[in-house]
Amino acid sequence: MPSEQPLLPEMATITKIIEETPDVKTFHVSTANGKPFTPKPGQLAMLSVVPSGEAMFSITWQGDDYLEFSIKRVGVMTDALHELEVGASVGVRGPYGNNFPVEIMKGKDIFFIGGGIGLAPLRSLINYCVVNRDDFGHLDVLYGSRSPADLVFKYDLFENWPKVKDMDVYVTVDRGDDDWDGKVGFVPAYLEELKPSPKGKIAVTCGPPIMIKFVLQALEKLGFSDEQVITT
């Protein structure tokens, strides 16, 4: 049962940890009663670790009895989270923030464009569309990272999402390595190369500010109106 006092942290337990990259981990968090609350795609929650403090993070997905957070190690609070192991306790409260406007997306094709850890907030919406597949048109995911080692959610990018009906996934890296045989290049340039038609389509993008700047310019060149573009 969700907390009756959403401004107070509810104690939860880390039930699973996935090491996505050297500096990104995904945490499954559950309370004694299961999932702390039911967020909408795109919403956030506050996580706290005693005595390090509290910070807000995107909810990347949710199961029947857990919330999922994918967190990049960037400072004191995230350092503390990355040091925790399965079974450790954290405080959680929420949900907070605006959700993606899923109702206006229904019946339309959706083109997701993510960069780096920016795929984390998009993933809640992508998986929502996958679970409610018949409510949406064709799905495309274009994602890029600095290097192959920095790719997050590889199990979705290369295994789960490509198997979904009417869904295409495009992955690129800024610089490859000896084992990488995929696309090398920046996300905005790859977007222009793919040339998605704006007809009946909504574009949703999240990533580094410089990437978003050039993605928006590319979408404008391709004929997308402001009403067809959603940014986080």
C-alpha positions as CSV (number, residue, x, y, z in Angstrom):
1,M,0.0,0.0,0.0
2,P,1.4,3.4,-0.9
3,S,2.5,5.7,1.9
4,E,-0.3,7.9,3.3
5,Q,2.3,10.7,3.8
6,P,4.1,11.2,0.5
7,L,6.4,13.9,1.9
8,L,7.9,11.5,4.4
9,P,10.4,8.8,3.1
10,E,9.2,5.2,3.3
11,M,11.9,2.7,4.0
12,A,12.6,0.3,1.2
13,T,15.0,-2.5,0.4
14,I,17.2,-2.9,-2.7
15,T,16.2,-6.2,-4.1
16,K,18.3,-6.2,-7.3
17,I,21.3,-4.4,-8.8
18,I,22.3,-4.4,-12.4
19,E,25.7,-3.0,-13.4
20,E,24.9,-1.2,-16.7
21,T,28.3,0.5,-17.2
22,P,31.4,1.3,-15.1
23,D,29.5,4.3,-13.6
24,V,25.8,3.4,-14.0
25,K,23.9,1.0,-11.9
26,T,20.2,0.0,-12.0
27,F,18.5,-0.6,-8.7
28,H,15.2,-2.4,-8.0
29,V,13.6,-1.0,-4.8
30,S,10.7,-2.5,-2.9
31,T,9.0,-1.8,0.5
32,A,7.5,-4.4,2.9
33,N,4.2,-4.0,1.1
34,G,5.7,-4.2,-2.4
35,K,5.9,-1.2,-4.8
36,P,6.0,2.1,-2.8
37,F,3.6,3.8,-5.2
38,T,2.5,3.7,-8.9
39,P,4.2,6.4,-10.9
40,K,3.3,7.5,-14.4
41,P,5.9,7.4,-17.2
42,G,8.4,10.2,-16.8
43,Q,7.9,10.9,-13.1
44,L,10.6,11.0,-10.5
45,A,11.2,10.0,-6.9
46,M,13.4,11.1,-4.0
47,L,15.9,8.5,-2.7
48,S,17.7,8.9,0.6
49,V,20.7,7.2,2.1
50,V,21.7,7.9,5.7
51,P,23.9,9.9,6.4
52,S,24.7,11.0,2.8
53,G,21.4,12.7,2.1
54,E,18.6,12.7,-0.4
55,A,18.3,13.3,-4.2
56,M,15.8,13.1,-7.0
57,F,16.0,10.5,-9.7
58,S,14.0,9.4,-12.7
59,I,12.0,6.2,-12.3
60,T,13.1,4.1,-15.3
61,W,10.5,1.4,-14.9
62,Q,8.3,-0.4,-12.5
63,G,7.3,-4.0,-11.8
64,D,4.4,-5.4,-9.9
65,D,6.3,-5.0,-6.6
66,Y,9.3,-2.7,-7.3
67,L,10.4,0.6,-8.7
68,E,13.5,0.8,-10.8
69,F,16.1,3.6,-10.8
70,S,19.2,3.8,-13.1
71,I,21.8,6.0,-11.5
72,K,25.0,7.5,-12.8
73,R,27.8,7.9,-10.3
74,V,28.5,11.7,-10.2
75,G,28.8,12.8,-6.6
76,V,28.5,12.2,-2.9
77,M,24.9,10.9,-2.9
78,T,25.3,8.7,-6.0
79,D,28.6,7.4,-4.6
80,A,26.7,6.3,-1.5
81,L,24.1,4.5,-3.6
82,H,26.7,2.8,-5.7
83,E,28.4,1.4,-2.6
84,L,25.1,-0.3,-1.4
85,E,24.5,-4.0,-2.0
86,V,21.3,-6.1,-2.4
87,G,19.5,-6.1,0.9
88,A,20.5,-2.5,1.9
89,S,17.8,0.0,3.0
90,V,17.0,3.3,1.3
91,G,14.3,5.9,1.8
92,V,11.9,6.6,-1.0
93,R,9.2,9.1,-1.5
94,G,7.2,10.4,-4.4
95,P,6.1,10.4,-7.2
96,Y,7.1,13.9,-8.3
97,G,7.3,15.9,-11.5
98,N,5.3,15.9,-14.7
99,N,4.6,12.7,-16.6
100,F,4.8,12.2,-20.4
101,P,1.5,13.1,-22.1
102,V,0.7,9.6,-23.1
103,E,-2.9,10.3,-24.0
104,I,-1.9,12.6,-26.9
105,M,0.6,10.0,-28.2
106,K,-2.0,7.2,-28.5
107,G,-2.6,6.1,-32.1
108,K,0.6,7.9,-33.3
109,D,4.1,6.6,-34.3
110,I,6.7,7.6,-31.8
111,F,10.4,8.3,-32.4
112,F,12.5,8.2,-29.2
113,I,15.9,9.9,-29.3
114,G,18.2,9.4,-26.4
115,G,21.8,10.0,-25.4
116,G,23.9,8.7,-22.6
117,I,22.0,8.3,-19.3
118,G,19.2,10.3,-20.9
119,L,17.8,7.0,-22.0
120,A,16.8,6.3,-18.4
121,P,13.8,8.7,-18.2
122,L,12.8,7.7,-21.8
123,R,12.8,4.0,-20.9
124,S,9.8,4.4,-18.6
125,L,7.8,5.7,-21.6
126,I,9.3,3.2,-24.1
127,N,8.4,0.3,-21.9
128,Y,4.9,1.7,-21.3
129,C,4.4,1.8,-25.0
130,V,5.7,-1.8,-25.3
131,V,3.3,-3.1,-22.6
132,N,0.4,-1.2,-24.2
133,R,1.6,-2.0,-27.7
134,D,-1.8,-1.8,-29.4
135,D,-2.4,1.8,-28.3
136,F,0.5,3.2,-30.3
137,G,1.8,3.1,-33.9
138,H,5.3,2.3,-35.0
139,L,8.0,2.7,-32.4
140,D,11.6,3.8,-33.2
141,V,14.4,4.2,-30.7
142,L,17.6,6.0,-31.7
143,Y,20.2,6.0,-28.9
144,G,23.8,7.0,-28.7
145,S,26.6,7.0,-26.1
146,R,30.3,8.1,-26.0
147,S,31.6,4.5,-26.4
148,P,30.4,0.9,-26.4
149,A,31.3,0.6,-22.8
150,D,28.9,3.5,-22.0
151,L,25.8,1.9,-23.5
152,V,23.1,1.5,-20.9
153,F,20.2,-1.1,-21.1
154,K,22.1,-3.3,-23.6
155,Y,19.6,-6.1,-22.8
156,D,16.8,-3.8,-24.1
157,L,18.7,-2.3,-27.0
158,F,19.9,-5.6,-28.5
159,E,17.6,-8.2,-27.1
160,N,14.2,-7.1,-25.8
161,W,13.1,-4.2,-27.9
162,P,14.1,-5.5,-31.4
163,K,11.8,-8.4,-30.8
164,V,8.7,-6.2,-30.3
165,K,6.2,-5.9,-33.1
166,D,6.7,-2.8,-35.3
167,M,9.6,-1.5,-33.3
168,D,13.1,-0.6,-34.7
169,V,16.2,0.2,-32.7
170,Y,19.2,2.2,-33.9
171,V,22.4,2.5,-31.8
172,T,25.4,4.6,-32.4
173,V,28.6,5.5,-30.4
174,D,30.8,8.6,-30.7
175,R,33.9,6.4,-31.0
176,G,34.1,2.7,-31.4
177,D,36.6,0.1,-30.2
178,D,38.1,-3.1,-31.6
179,D,35.0,-5.1,-30.8
180,W,32.4,-2.7,-32.0
181,D,30.9,-3.4,-35.4
182,G,28.0,-1.1,-35.2
183,K,27.4,2.5,-36.2
184,V,29.9,5.2,-35.3
185,G,28.7,8.8,-35.3
186,F,26.7,11.4,-33.4
187,V,23.0,11.1,-32.7
188,P,21.8,14.2,-34.5
189,A,23.7,13.2,-37.7
190,Y,22.3,9.7,-37.5
191,L,18.8,11.2,-37.1
192,E,19.2,13.2,-40.3
193,E,20.5,10.1,-42.1
194,L,17.5,8.1,-41.0
195,K,15.1,10.8,-42.3
196,P,12.0,9.9,-40.3
197,S,8.8,11.3,-41.8
198,P,7.0,13.7,-39.4
199,K,3.6,12.5,-40.7
200,G,1.6,11.1,-37.8
201,K,4.7,11.0,-35.6
202,I,5.8,12.4,-32.3
203,A,9.5,12.7,-31.4
204,V,10.6,12.4,-27.7
205,T,14.1,13.3,-26.8
206,C,16.3,13.3,-23.7
207,G,20.1,13.5,-23.3
208,P,23.0,15.9,-22.9
209,P,21.9,19.6,-23.6
210,I,24.3,19.9,-26.6
211,M,22.8,16.7,-28.1
212,I,19.2,18.0,-27.6
213,K,20.1,21.3,-29.2
214,F,21.2,19.7,-32.4
215,V,18.5,17.0,-32.3
216,L,15.9,19.8,-32.3
217,Q,17.6,21.5,-35.2
218,A,17.6,18.2,-37.1
219,L,13.9,17.6,-36.4
220,E,13.0,21.1,-37.6
221,K,14.9,20.4,-40.9
222,L,12.9,17.1,-41.2
223,G,9.6,19.0,-40.9
224,F,8.6,18.3,-37.3
225,S,6.5,21.1,-35.8
226,D,7.0,22.2,-32.2
227,E,3.8,20.4,-31.3
228,Q,5.3,17.1,-32.5
229,V,8.4,17.3,-30.3
230,I,8.6,16.5,-26.6
231,T,11.8,17.1,-24.5
232,T,12.4,16.3,-20.9
